[in-house]
């Protein structure tokens, strides 16, 4: 669990997800988290998994961030796609 300041006057709880299963996003939303952080650097998460996480998070109102495995333009662009 981590805290992130999304707005100047509030702090939201976020959950790091290292699993490829989008069910983790659904559970995070049910538990009241506001943010999920998908770890592609240390987890076994592929680009298709990030897309599945984003779809699951959209249904629960979660904000999604992804930590990519490298800071190359190709990696970041592929994740954004």
Secondary structure, 3 states (H helix, E strand, C coil): CEEEEEECCEEEEEEEECCCCCHHHHHHHHCCCCEEEEECCCCCCCHHHHHHHHHHHHHHCCEEEEECCCCCHHHHHHHHC
